[in-house]
Amino acid sequence: MKKIFTLILTSVSIFGALSVNAQSSDTTRSGRWFKRDIAGAIQLQATYRKTDLNQLNQILNSNNIPSLSHNNIWINASMSHIFKKFIVEDGIGFTPITSSEVNGLKAKYNQYQAFLRFGYNIAESSSYRLYPFAGINFSAAVLGIKDNARIENTDDFSQEILNSTSSKTFYQPNFGIDLGAGFDYLIKVKSKQMDNFEVERNIPIGVRVGYYINAYQGDWKIEDHSLQNGPDNKNSAFFVTFNVGLGYYIRKR
């Protein structure tokens, strides 16, 4: 799962860099690519959304592994796209790893997500935005077990290949719905002139408050093999997100 999300983030970064470079090059031409004003923001976010690990910890404890601490903080990278009053926000995020260890046996847990939200700005002011939103959320919980005691009990390469350990990685896919409202206060920054275009810049600082509905909870899996009797508590919960970014509004002069 980590490799998948790393690949997604890398792809988005490369695509964004290529797009910006292509648009900058085209501004010296006739401006044919510029069919309408472009507005939006690049954002960093920190979200609090409670994750219930009680069932998982009970299973770990029954196998003599200490409980995991809470995994409630999400770090997100997102973008907003503004079309007059309509706001589209998309992003990816993760929770920092929480872990526990005993006698060389270590458990690690964290989560990943990708989300897409649609909102409508009900504020008339140009200094701030206030908008209700609804969206979808795809996430995955990942549990890694590392058995250092058995992994490190031989120095022979051939024996290590077939060494029997408890090391393995479990994951659980989830689908959710986000309902809530967002507020951004826009701190104006000096505009920038680029050939035939003007870029109005701002720093949006804001908050999103809402409720996450865990609409679908998949089976815990190892590789492609589904497992039964795993933790099955749905993690529907209220959330609050703090947001800061770099906003832009590009228009022809």
N, C-alpha and C positions, 0 to 999 in steps of 0.2 A: 504494500500500500504506500509506503514512503516513496518508493521509486516512482510510482504512478503519479503522485501529487507533485513530486519534484519535476517530473517530465512536463506536467501540465503547466506549472509555474514558469519553467524555462521556455516553453513554447509560447506562452502568453507574452513574456518579456521580449522574446525575439520578434514576434509578430508586431508588438507595439513599437519596437525600435525601427523596424522596417517601414511600418506605416508612417511614422513621424518623418523619417528620412525621405520617403517617397513624396509626402505632402510638401515638405520643405523645398524639394527639388522642383515640384510642379508650380510653386508660386512664382517662379521666374518665367513660366510659360504664359499661356493665355488665361489660366485660371479655370480651365474647363472642368476640373474635378470639383470645384467649389460651386455646388448647386444650391446651397442654403447655409445659413448661419449654423455654427457648431458650438455646442455648449456642454459642459460636463465637469468632472473632477476626478483626480486620482487620489485615493484615500487609504489611510491606515486606521484600523479600528481595534478596540478592545471590548470584548463582550463578556458579561457575566450571565451564565445560564446553568442552573444546578443540574448535576448528573448524579443519579442515585446508584451507588456502587454496593449497596447492602447485600444483594443476592450474590454478586460476584465475590465479595469479601467472605461471605459464608462458605462458598465453595473453596476458595483459597485457604481459609482457616482449617477446613476439614482435611486439607492436604498439608497441614503444618506450615503454610506460607502466611506471613503477617498480612494484615489488611493494607489495602492501598488507600492513600489519602484522597481528598476530593479532587475532581478534575473538572472544575467549573469555569475556567477562564479560557476564552478563545481569542486568538490573534488573527485578524483578517486583513487581507489586501483586497481592495475593491475599487470599482469605477462606477461613477454615475453618468448617465447620459440624459440630457434634458431636451425635450421637444415641446417648446412653449410651456404649458402647464404640466405636462406629463413628465414623470421621472422614472427612469429605469436604472436599477442598481444591481450589479452582479459582482461576485467575488468568490474567493477561496480562503479557507482558514484552517487552523489547527489548534489543538490544546497542547500545552507543554506536557512532557512525560511525567507521570507520577509512578513511583516504584517502591518496592519493598524487597527485602532479602533476608535469607536465613541459611546458614550452613552451605554457602555457595550456590543456593537456588534463588534466582532473582526473577521477580515478576515486574513487567513494565506495561503501562496502559496509557493510551492517548487516543485522540479522535481527530478526524479530518472532515471537512465539509466544503461543498460548493453550493452557492445560493443565487437565486434570481428573484428580484422584487419589482413590483410595478406600483407606482404611487401617483397622486395628483395633488399639485400644490394649491392649497386653498388660501394662501396669503397673497395680499395685493402689493406688499412692500418689496422693493428691490434689495433690501438689506438683510432679509431672512426668508427662509422657506419653511412652511409647515404643511406636512402632507401625510394623509393616511396611506397605508400600503398593504399589499397582500403579495405573497410569494411562495416559491417552492424551495425545498432544501434537500439536498442529497448528502448523506454523511456515512461515515464508517467508524466503528470502534475497533481498536486493534489491541490485542493482548499478547505480549511476548513473554515466553518462559525461557530462561537461560540457565542451563545446568552446568555451572562452571566446575563443580566438583568432579563430574564424570568426564567433561570435555578435557580437563587437564590431568587426567590420571594416567596418561601414557605419553611418551616422547617419540613413539614409533609412528611413522606416517601411515603405513599399511594398517596397523591396528586402529588408528584414529578414524579411518574411512568407515569402518563398520562398527565403531563404538556406539553402544546403546546409551542414549541420554534422554532426559525429559525436555530438551530444548525444542521448542516449536512456536509457531505464530498462529493465533486465532484472529478472525475478524468477523464483524457483523455489520451488514449493510442496513441502512435506514432511509426512509423517505418521510419528509415532514412538510408542514405548511406553516409559514410565518404570517401572522396578522399583527398589525401595530400602527404606529405613527412615528414620523421622523421630524426633527427640527434642526435646521442649520442656520447659524448666524454667519453672515458673509463679511469678512474683513477685507476691504478693498485694497488692492495693490496697484501701483502705477502701471498703466497700460503700456503695451509694447507695439511698435510699428514694424511690420514685416512686409516689404514691397508694397503690394496693393491691399494689404490686410492689416487690420487692427486687432490685437489680442488684449481683451480686458481680463485682468487676473484678479483672483480673490483667494482668501484662505477660509474655507468653510470649517467652522468648529460647531459640533452639534451632538445630538443624542438620538438614539432610536429606542423606543420602548414597545414591547409587544409580548405576544404569547406564541411559543413554538408548540405545534401539535404533532406529536410523533404518530403519523397516520399509518405507517407500515414499518414493521420491525422484522427483518429477515432472520433466518437461522444463523447461529454461530457456525463458522466454517473453518476448516483447516485445508489449505489448498482449495480444491473444488468439492471437498467432501463435507456434507452438511451434518451437524451434530444436534442431538436431542438433549433435553433436560438441562440446557444452559440457562444463564440469567435471562429472564424474559420480562422484567419490569420496563414499561415504556417510560421514556424520559421527557414527556411533555412538561413544559415549565415556562414561567415568565422569564423574559430576558431584558437586559438593558445594555446598550452599546454606546460607547463614547467614540466620537469620530473627529478626525482632523485630516485635512487634505490640501490639495492645490487645485483650485478651480480655474476654468478658462471659458471665455466667450469669444469666438473668432468670427469676424464679419468683414465683408468687403468695404473699402473706403470709397 
